[in-house]
Amino acid sequence: KQWYQRRVAITAGIDNEIKNTKNKLDNIGSDEANLASKIDKKKNELERNQKRLRTLQNVRPAFMDEFEKLEGDLKKLYNTYAEKYRNLTYLEQIAENYDRQQQLKVEETEKQLKRMQEKMKEEEKKLLNQSDDFDTGDEEVDDDFKAAAAAKLADQSTAKPRVIGGMNMDAETSDVWNTCFSNSFPPFS
């Protein structure tokens, strides 16, 4: 009996497994059908979307003409901006170089003026020393004479050249002028 009951229990277990397997096989068929229908739906949707994409690619948007026009205008404006920026940079560089040259000229002129002042002071001292040599031995120095000599020296250093003759010079006057005054004026620069 035990043997038989065991056999019956094993058979019942096997029958249950067979039923489960058959149910699964039946379900697999219906699952396959469901999946096949889902795949068909997705394929149809994909085809529709591809058709829509092709039509959208072929259709030109209404704003595209205006966009391309504005894009061209922007390129022109950028080129103008870049050119003006380069020109401005170049002009700033030229201005800096000019300012630097002017500063050097001013410094050179100041140096020349200082040298001239020192030279004038030395000449004034020489004149004052010469006036001391002419002194008659008095202990008092003739202040009027020294002041007159200093004023004459200052007048000579700041005096402008005198104009001689009229506007029209004959050849002889021109030769005299050139001989007398050609070395007294600095050359034009």
C-alpha angles and dihedrals in degrees: 000000000000091000090052094047089050091051091049091049092049091046091049090051091049092047090052091050091049091051091049091048092048090049090050091049090050090048091049089059092051090043088052090052091048092049091046091053091047090050090050091050091050091047090051091048091048091051091049091049092048091051090049091049091051091050091048091050091051095046113081113218117244094239095050095092091052090045093053091047091051091046090054091048090050092053091051092048092049091051090050091048092049092049093048091047091052091047092048092050090049093049092048089053091050091048091051091050091048092049090049091051091047090050090051090050091049091050091048091049091050090051091050091049091051091050090049091049091050090048091050091049090052091049090048090052090050091051091048090048090050090051088053089055090057091052112120093226097274113143091225115079118224100249093186091058092050092048091049091050091049091048091049090050092049090048090051093051095048099032118119119226115266119245112235124196131354134297094276115062125191120220095264094051090046091054091049090048093049092047095049103038109022094097097039097070124067116239118262113258 
